[in-house]
Amino acid sequence: MLWTMMGLLLLLFIIQIALIVIIEHRRPHKVIAWTIIQFLFPLIGILLYFFIAKNYSSRPQSTSTSLERIKTDLLVYCRKRAGEESLYESTRHQKRLLALLQNIPSAPITVRNETIVYPDGAHAFEAMLEAMSAAKDHIHIEFYIVRDDHIGTRFQQLMIRKAEEGVKVRLLYDGIGSHQLDEKYLKQLHDAGIETGCFSPPWSAFIDKRLNYRNHRKILVIDGNICFFGGLNIGDEYLGKDSNLGFWRDTHLSVKGDAVLWLQYTFATDWFFVKGAALTGTNYFPMFDTPGKEVVQIIKSGPDGHRVTLLEVFFSCIASARERIYIETPYFIPDPSILMALKTAAASGIDVRIIIPENSDSKFVQWATLSFVQELLEAGVHIFQYGKGFIHAKVMIADNLACCGTANMDMRSFYDQFEVHAVFFDPKTVDRFEEDFLRDLQASSEILLAEFRKRREIQKIKESVARALSSLF
């Protein structure tokens, strides 16, 4: 009887592993991670997989017919205004990369923009609040995390004041990222006539088996003519008030011009998905000339099936670089293709530098990040740990292009989260990113291969385990 029971349990375990292999055959990193989970929790593991790891390709339609018409009109409008001479000037040796960027559906390269780069929360939040104060028609806010703390209250009170002035205010927040948001905070918004929406509330996401898929976007659109986006959420820690992390180094941006149309469209599609209401008025998508001449491309990505993903954009930027690749990211857990591209670039003599945090907000993620360090150092990549505080900036510079937005250089951003990123072509903007990167280097210490090899065996074990499971967290 005992042997029969053990045989049945073994058969059940084999079926579980086979099921995971069949479903996740295109993502071997997921197979490895979930196989480990099955070994550790043989009965619970398959339930966790069933409720957490469901493929998001079956996401319900996220846009309405009217929003699709708006998208078509925006594509025609932006492509008519875009010329190619300025693009090829900065990407003359990156023609394959440019061809990829020009062929991303629903992400045209826009040519009439003005951008400002903010290197920390203090400057960015004040700029956001000032722009909100000047709003006349609408304010659209979408953040992964909204906290009921000092800066969160400032945003709340300003939203309420603008709503009382007749400005239409809408707020989107993620159900997991903002799970601590007090209902009283939301009630005060509702009482002022502000509409709010929660992207995948935890309980419904659990029932719907999509708990692992989060909306990581951070977007603030005001009157359809200025938008803020980047690494910041709404919380006091982004002002350096977390006693464990200290100074918070981030990169946030504001943009005016045609790029705003696509950030607004991103908000509109998310709003429709959460609320079922289409924002289609011409006041949301004003088309007018701006004095800016900067070239910017807004790329939204997510697990709901985009033909070209941020992973492919990042890989192409790295693979096409000839002189330099500078990366700073709080979480560095690269896809195998990104890892190989970085190692190949460094081995071929390209200046590859990566800045990661010395003090992370997640020990587990930090261990996973460190698991990639030795092989990168051996290939000639220079890796630095930022020591001034916590670096949350998400920036990559590849020769004369720069990428910045909400996506980290990790598996979650590549596969499981809804992100919005931008490619910047303008030399002045790229130079600004470079200035910030070089300043961050001054506050960082380089990891030396000889010293790193001497780390304790227990540390190596932690790194190996974290790396194996990193695709799940």
C-alpha positions in Angstrom: 0.0 0.0 0.0 2.8 2.4 0.9 4.7 1.7 -2.3 1.5 2.2 -4.3 0.9 5.6 -2.6 4.5 6.6 -3.2 4.2 5.6 -6.9 1.1 7.7 -7.3 2.8 10.7 -5.7 5.8 10.2 -8.0 3.5 10.0 -11.0 1.7 13.1 -9.9 5.0 15.0 -9.5 6.2 13.9 -13.0 2.9 15.1 -14.5 3.3 18.4 -12.7 6.8 18.9 -14.1 5.7 17.8 -17.6 2.8 20.2 -17.5 5.1 23.1 -16.7 7.7 22.1 -19.3 4.9 21.9 -22.0 3.4 25.3 -21.1 6.6 27.2 -20.5 8.8 25.6 -23.2 9.5 29.0 -24.7 10.7 30.4 -21.4 13.3 27.9 -20.0 14.1 30.3 -17.1 10.5 29.8 -15.9 10.8 26.0 -16.2 13.8 26.0 -14.0 12.3 28.2 -11.4 9.0 26.4 -11.2 10.7 23.0 -11.2 12.5 24.1 -8.0 9.3 25.2 -6.5 7.8 21.8 -7.2 10.7 20.1 -5.5 10.4 22.3 -2.4 6.6 22.3 -2.2 5.4 19.2 -4.2 1.7 19.6 -3.4 1.4 23.3 -3.0 3.7 24.2 -6.0 1.3 23.3 -8.7 -1.4 25.4 -7.1 0.9 28.3 -6.9 1.8 27.8 -10.5 -1.9 27.6 -11.5 -2.8 30.9 -9.7 0.3 32.9 -10.3 1.9 31.9 -13.6 -1.0 32.0 -16.0 0.1 33.3 -19.4 -1.3 36.8 -19.9 -1.9 36.4 -23.7 -5.5 35.9 -23.0 -5.9 39.4 -21.6 -9.3 40.8 -22.6 -9.3 43.4 -25.3 -7.8 46.5 -23.9 -9.0 49.1 -26.3 -12.3 50.1 -27.8 -13.2 50.6 -31.4 -13.1 54.4 -30.9 -9.7 54.2 -29.3 -8.4 52.1 -32.2 -9.6 54.9 -34.6 -7.8 57.5 -32.5 -4.6 55.3 -32.7 -4.9 55.2 -36.5 -5.3 59.0 -36.6 -2.4 59.5 -34.3 -0.2 57.2 -36.4 -1.0 59.1 -39.6 -0.5 62.5 -37.9 2.9 61.6 -36.3 4.3 59.9 -39.4 3.4 62.8 -41.6 5.3 65.2 -39.3 8.4 62.9 -38.9 11.3 63.2 -41.2 14.3 60.9 -41.4 17.3 63.2 -41.8 17.6 64.1 -38.1 17.2 60.4 -37.2 20.0 59.2 -39.4 22.3 62.0 -38.2 22.5 60.4 -34.7 22.1 56.8 -35.8 24.2 56.7 -39.0 25.9 53.4 -38.0 22.8 51.9 -36.3 20.6 51.5 -39.3 19.3 48.0 -38.3 18.4 49.4 -34.9 16.6 52.3 -36.5 14.8 50.0 -38.9 13.5 48.0 -35.9 12.4 51.2 -34.1 10.6 52.5 -37.1 8.7 49.3 -37.5 7.3 49.0 -34.0 3.5 49.0 -34.3 1.7 51.8 -32.4 5.0 53.4 -31.4 6.0 56.0 -34.1 9.1 58.1 -33.7 7.9 61.7 -33.0 10.0 64.7 -33.9 8.6 67.8 -32.2 9.3 67.5 -28.5 10.9 69.3 -25.5 12.2 67.1 -22.6 13.5 67.8 -19.2 15.4 65.3 -17.1 15.0 65.2 -13.3 17.7 63.4 -11.3 15.8 63.1 -8.1 12.3 63.1 -6.5 12.5 66.5 -4.9 12.8 68.4 -8.3 10.5 66.0 -10.1 7.7 66.1 -7.6 7.7 69.9 -7.4 7.6 70.2 -11.2 4.7 67.7 -11.3 2.7 69.6 -8.6 3.4 72.9 -10.3 2.1 71.6 -13.6 -1.0 70.1 -12.0 -1.7 73.4 -10.3 -1.9 75.0 -13.8 -4.2 72.3 -15.2 -7.3 73.7 -17.0 -9.1 70.6 -18.4 -7.9 67.3 -17.1 -5.3 65.5 -15.0 -4.5 61.8 -15.6 -2.4 60.0 -13.0 -1.2 56.5 -13.2 1.3 55.0 -10.8 2.4 51.6 -9.6 2.6 52.8 -6.0 0.6 55.5 -4.4 1.2 56.0 -0.7 -0.9 57.8 2.0 2.1 59.7 3.4 3.4 63.3 3.2 4.0 63.5 -0.6 1.0 61.3 -1.2 -1.2 63.7 0.8 0.2 66.7 -1.2 -0.9 65.0 -4.4 -4.2 64.1 -2.9 -5.1 67.6 -1.7 -4.0 69.1 -5.0 -6.2 66.6 -6.9 -9.1 67.5 -4.7 -8.5 71.3 -5.2 -8.3 71.0 -9.0 -11.5 68.8 -9.1 -13.3 71.5 -7.1 -12.1 74.0 -9.8 -13.8 71.9 -12.5 -10.8 70.0 -13.8 -11.5 66.4 -14.6 -9.1 64.2 -12.5 -8.6 60.5 -12.9 -6.3 58.2 -10.9 -5.1 54.7 -11.8 -3.0 52.6 -9.3 -1.8 49.1 -9.2 -3.5 46.7 -6.8 -0.3 45.1 -5.5 2.0 48.1 -5.6 -0.6 50.2 -3.8 -2.0 47.5 -1.5 -1.3 49.6 1.6 -3.2 52.6 0.2 -5.9 53.6 2.8 -9.5 53.4 1.8 -10.0 56.8 3.6 -7.5 58.3 1.1 -9.6 57.0 -1.8 -12.9 58.0 -0.3 -11.8 61.6 0.1 -10.9 61.6 -3.6 -14.3 60.1 -4.5 -16.1 62.6 -2.4 -14.5 65.4 -4.5 -15.7 63.8 -7.7 -12.4 62.2 -8.7 -12.6 58.9 -10.6 -10.2 56.2 -9.5 -9.4 52.8 -10.9 -7.4 49.8 -9.5 -5.4 47.7 -11.9 -6.0 44.1 -11.0 -7.0 44.2 -7.3 -5.2 41.4 -5.4 -8.2 39.2 -4.7 -9.7 39.4 -8.2 -6.2 39.0 -9.7 -5.8 35.8 -7.6 -9.1 34.4 -8.7 -8.3 35.3 -12.3 -4.9 33.7 -12.0 -3.0 36.9 -12.9 -1.5 37.9 -9.6 2.0 38.0 -11.0 1.2 40.5 -13.7 1.4 44.1 -12.5 1.0 47.6 -14.1 4.4 49.2 -13.4 3.8 52.4 -15.4 4.2 55.8 -13.9 2.4 58.5 -16.0 1.1 62.0 -15.3 -0.6 63.7 -18.2 -1.9 67.3 -17.8 -4.3 68.8 -20.4 -2.9 66.6 -23.1 0.2 68.8 -23.6 2.7 67.9 -20.9 3.5 64.5 -19.4 5.8 63.2 -16.7 7.0 59.6 -16.6 10.0 57.6 -15.4 11.2 55.8 -12.3 9.3 57.7 -9.5 6.2 56.5 -7.7 4.3 58.6 -5.2 5.8 58.0 -1.8 8.1 59.6 0.7 10.9 57.0 0.1 11.3 58.6 -3.3 12.4 61.7 -1.5 15.1 59.9 0.4 13.0 59.5 3.6 13.5 55.7 4.0 15.9 55.3 6.9 17.3 52.0 5.5 17.9 53.3 2.0 18.7 56.9 2.5 19.2 59.2 -0.5 17.1 58.1 -3.4 18.6 58.6 -6.9 16.1 58.3 -9.7 15.5 59.6 -13.2 12.1 61.1 -14.1 11.2 63.1 -17.2 8.8 65.6 -18.5 8.0 65.9 -22.2 5.9 68.4 -24.2 5.0 67.7 -27.9 3.9 64.8 -30.0 5.3 62.2 -27.6 2.6 63.2 -25.1 -0.1 61.9 -27.5 1.3 58.3 -27.0 1.7 58.6 -23.3 -1.9 59.8 -23.1 -3.0 56.9 -25.4 -1.2 54.5 -23.0 -3.2 55.9 -20.1 -6.4 55.8 -22.1 -6.0 52.1 -22.9 -5.2 51.2 -19.3 -8.2 53.3 -18.2 -10.5 51.4 -20.6 -9.1 48.1 -19.4 -9.8 49.0 -15.7 -13.0 51.1 -16.1 -14.5 50.1 -19.5 -14.7 53.8 -20.5 -13.1 55.2 -23.6 -11.4 58.6 -23.3 -11.8 59.8 -26.9 -12.4 63.6 -26.7 -10.2 65.9 -28.8 -9.3 67.7 -25.6 -7.4 64.5 -24.6 -5.4 64.4 -27.9 -4.7 68.0 -28.9 -2.6 68.2 -32.1 -0.7 71.5 -32.3 2.8 72.7 -33.1 5.4 73.0 -30.4 8.7 74.8 -30.5 10.6 71.6 -29.6 12.6 69.8 -32.1 13.7 66.7 -30.1 13.1 63.2 -31.4 11.4 60.9 -29.0 9.8 57.5 -29.3 7.4 56.2 -26.7 7.2 52.4 -26.4 4.7 50.6 -24.2 5.1 47.0 -23.4 3.5 44.2 -21.5 2.7 40.5 -21.3 -0.4 41.0 -23.4 1.3 40.3 -26.7 3.3 43.1 -28.4 5.0 42.3 -31.7 8.2 44.1 -30.7 9.0 44.1 -27.0 11.3 46.1 -24.8 13.6 43.1 -24.5 14.1 43.2 -28.3 14.7 47.0 -28.2 17.3 46.7 -25.4 19.0 43.8 -27.2 19.2 45.7 -30.4 20.6 48.8 -28.7 23.3 46.7 -27.1 24.0 44.6 -30.3 24.3 47.7 -32.5 26.6 49.7 -30.3 30.1 50.3 -31.5 31.6 52.6 -28.8 29.8 52.6 -25.5 27.0 51.0 -23.5 26.2 52.6 -20.2 23.5 51.1 -18.0 22.1 52.0 -14.6 19.3 49.9 -13.1 18.1 49.0 -9.6 17.4 45.4 -10.5 19.8 43.6 -12.9 18.5 40.2 -13.8 19.1 40.0 -17.6 17.5 37.6 -20.1 20.1 35.2 -21.6 20.1 37.2 -24.8 20.9 40.4 -23.0 23.6 38.7 -21.0 25.3 37.3 -24.1 25.0 40.7 -26.0 26.7 42.5 -23.1 29.5 39.9 -22.8 30.1 40.0 -26.6 30.1 43.8 -26.7 32.7 44.0 -23.9 34.8 41.2 -25.4 34.9 43.1 -28.7 36.3 46.2 -27.0 33.2 48.3 -26.5 33.1 50.3 -23.3 30.4 48.6 -21.2 29.7 50.0 -17.8 26.9 49.0 -15.4 25.8 50.7 -12.2 23.8 48.7 -9.7 22.9 49.5 -6.1 25.3 48.7 -3.2 22.3 48.9 -0.8 19.2 47.3 -2.3 15.6 47.4 -1.2 15.5 43.6 -1.8 18.2 41.3 -0.6 16.9 38.4 -2.7 17.1 40.5 -5.9 20.5 41.8 -4.9 21.8 38.2 -4.6 20.3 37.4 -8.0 22.0 40.5 -9.5 25.4 39.6 -8.0 25.1 36.1 -9.5 25.7 37.6 -13.0 28.7 39.8 -11.9 31.6 37.4 -12.2 30.9 36.2 -15.8 30.4 39.8 -16.9 33.6 40.9 -15.2 35.5 38.1 -16.9 34.2 39.3 -20.3 35.5 42.8 -19.7 32.3 44.5 -18.4 32.9 47.2 -15.8 30.4 47.0 -12.9 30.0 49.6 -10.2 28.0 49.7 -7.0 26.3 53.0 -6.2 27.1 53.9 -2.6 25.5 57.3 -1.9 22.1 55.7 -1.3 19.7 53.7 -3.4 19.9 54.1 -7.2 16.5 53.5 -8.9 17.3 55.2 -12.2 16.5 53.0 -15.3 18.8 54.4 -18.1 20.7 52.9 -20.9 23.0 54.8 -23.3 24.1 53.0 -26.5 26.4 55.2 -28.6 24.2 58.2 -29.5 20.8 56.9 -28.3 19.4 56.7 -24.8 16.5 54.7 -23.3 14.7 55.7 -20.1 11.4 55.0 -18.5 9.8 52.6 -16.1 11.4 49.3 -17.0 14.2 47.7 -15.1 16.8 45.5 -16.7 15.2 42.3 -15.3 12.9 39.4 -16.2 9.8 40.9 -14.6 10.0 44.1 -16.8 10.8 42.0 -19.9 8.0 39.5 -19.5 5.5 40.1 -16.7 4.9 43.8 -16.2 3.2 46.6 -18.1 5.8 49.2 -18.7 6.4 52.4 -20.7 9.8 53.4 -22.0 11.2 56.1 -24.3 14.0 56.2 -26.8 15.8 59.6 -27.0 17.7 60.7 -30.1 18.5 64.3 -29.4 22.2 64.9 -28.6 21.5 67.3 -25.8 19.2 64.9 -24.0 21.6 62.0 -24.4 24.4 64.2 -23.1 22.3 65.0 -20.0 21.9 61.3 -19.3 25.6 60.8 -19.7 26.4 63.7 -17.3 24.1 62.1 -14.7 25.7 58.6 -15.3 29.3 59.9 -14.9 28.3 61.8 -11.7 26.8 58.5 -10.4 30.1 56.8 -11.2 31.8 59.2 -8.9 29.5 58.0 -6.1 30.1 54.4 -6.9 32.9 51.8 -6.3 34.0 49.4 -9.0 33.7 45.7 -8.4 37.1 44.1 -9.0 37.2 40.6 -10.3 40.0 39.4 -8.1 38.2 40.6 -5.0 34.8 39.4 -6.1 36.1 35.9 -6.6 37.0 35.7 -2.9 33.4 36.1 -1.6 32.3 33.4 0.8 30.8 30.1 -0.4 27.6 30.8 1.5 27.2 34.0 -0.5 27.7 32.0 -3.8 25.0 29.6 -2.7 22.6 32.5 -2.0 23.3 34.0 -5.4 22.7 30.6 -7.2 19.4 30.0 -5.5 18.2 33.6 -6.1 19.2 33.4 -9.7 17.3 30.2 -10.2 14.2 31.7 -8.7 14.6 35.3 -9.9 12.1 35.0 -12.8 9.3 34.6 -10.3 10.0 37.7 -8.2 
